[in-house]
Amino acid sequence: MTDRKKGEDEAVVSLWERLERPAPTRAAALTPQRIAAAAVAIADVEGLDAVTMRRLATTLGVAPMAAYRYVSGKDDILALMVDLVSGELEVPTGTDWRQSMRALALNTRDLMLEHPWLARLSEPQAVLELTPNRMAVTERALTALDGLGLDADTMMSVLQTVAAYAYGSTHSEIAVRQLMQGQGWTSGDEVRTALAPQMMWLMNTGRYPAYLRYAQGAQRKDDARWRFETGLDYVLDGIAARIGG
């Protein structure tokens, strides 16, 4: 087989199919799981930009080119990382659909807060979603929605709505946390104090009466979990109303 033909054949074989093939004996000490675990550990502490092939090689104690037996570059590393942490995402089965969707959303939030680099990945990145563990999560979630009389398109729409809420809300929460870290703010009160001059001017224009009522009356401004769960319940209420209808 020519080098060109071989390259073309490899290009159409997915990462996951390649990883199903037996690993060379000489590389047995280095596995996709070790590569992913090392990359996740680095990203959890230092962020995605710190994950490089050279850094991984140093962390794993292997030659810089050794990982290329399994991955072709950073995209493959990200896919392995997403697959590894997705294995932590639980979707209970054997319960009613609402409990399953609620657990999926809450567990997604917990997972993203534990691995904030997930917020750096755009939610629709289909390549990263098509991993064995991500597919397993989707399979369990769709199974929880089965039997409600929904057609296939509606089932997926319901699942994507819950997932989009969980991802988007947590993405914003992580962004605020990172902003606070960068500015050295340790509490909501410190944030509000720092932003007070801008906020006071805006409120004094009289253009934002609804927001002013919120600012003066809100009691849970710093309770991110409460806000998340409350918004989630409204999403689920809406889905339940449509299913009931």
Disulfide bonds with the S-S distance in Angstrom:
none
